Amino acid sequence: MTIKQSIPLLVVLCFMQLWLSLGITMRLEDLAIITIGGFITYSAALQGHYTLKSHRFKWSIILLMTILLGSAISTKIHHYPGQVVKDSILNAIRIILALSTFFITLHFAKKITVLPQLISKTLRWVSFPALLICLLQTVYWDISKSLPLPSFLTTLNHDANQTAGREIFGMYWSDTSAHGWSAILAIIGLYYFAMAKTIKGRRVVYALLSLLCFILLIRISVRASILGYAFACIGTYIIESWKVMNKKRFFMQIAILFIVALPIYLFIINYSGQNYFILRVQDSVPSFKGGQVAIDRGSNIVGRLYFWLFAIGLFQQHPLFGSGFYSYEHLSAASSLFPAQHAHNSYLNILGELGIIGFFAFGWFFFQTIVLLKNAYGSTIQDDHFVVFRNLATSSLLFFLFTALFANPFYDPHQLMIRMIVLGIVFNYIKKPALIYV
């Protein structure tokens, strides 16, 4: 593997789940990050280049890594069962490795001037088979099960979510995780959304690919991802267009967007048919009945209130340092009437497990991300790849912040990896050559 292949390899692994059994479950992306990061660290030590020049965004990542590792180790102090401690430490390491891809990307970005082009090309090439697999699976489940697909694309793991719609798992060959795959699929769609908004000449093609991703998200029926995708696209469009577009034209396009979206919204809230996937979206969308806002009992909000309250209870018991990383599932199973793996809300989950210290580190990290993107929008760089990555970084952040209200994306290393790689490219664009990480 050459230097040029390192980051594209990590991008590919963001879209896959390949696991190895080495006494413990080891994911291929973890081995790749350890190998690449170890090589960089070893080379820097040999050359005597081991300083980290100061920047608040970098330190926010390091602080978050430190808090995660400390909280994972603290699970031992809480006297949890050995399996809980093991899961805590392993998953903390996986998230730390995912966060570290920012530094790996930054290192290579300073050595490979065409790295943004390589990553962009990799995103396109890896997304094509992913979308094709999703389409074939949709045809298999919805039209004809006689379609000769290999069994690993049609057989769900025995402990996988069997809810209708979750049969579509793309390239997650070792774990049919619909929630995880829907988030990665959303990032593919957001990439094509960024390309459609930036690259002239192929805007229609990229827009159609982005729309295809949205349709597949509806088919998978993970409501947080569906709504998060719409929120990210609309939010990014507003942010991207505000400064560069004539204000009269900007408000005119917002009005057109509203006019187009209104009949779709009215169709959904008034739909009385039996289509399962439309009903899933209908459950999640607030409507207006009797002059009041009405939320269906089957929505993400109603179904998760108990999980949120349990996380708040953990925070009240351990306000400073929390109950320990990855402890929610164990404590929920031991004392909750409605046990769950996590709080289905990253903000409350972190507050409960990492306490106010961890919540501050988490908040500072996202605040510095917003500051970084603000600086990116203030930049005069006109390179198309910079605009695409800035757009993708913005939309993926909005998607992440929205879905974190109803899911737990912060504990998903694949989402974090692709976001940190994109942020590494954006950071390099706006900071070179003033700040150098060696």
Disulfide bonds with the S-S distance in Angstrom:
none
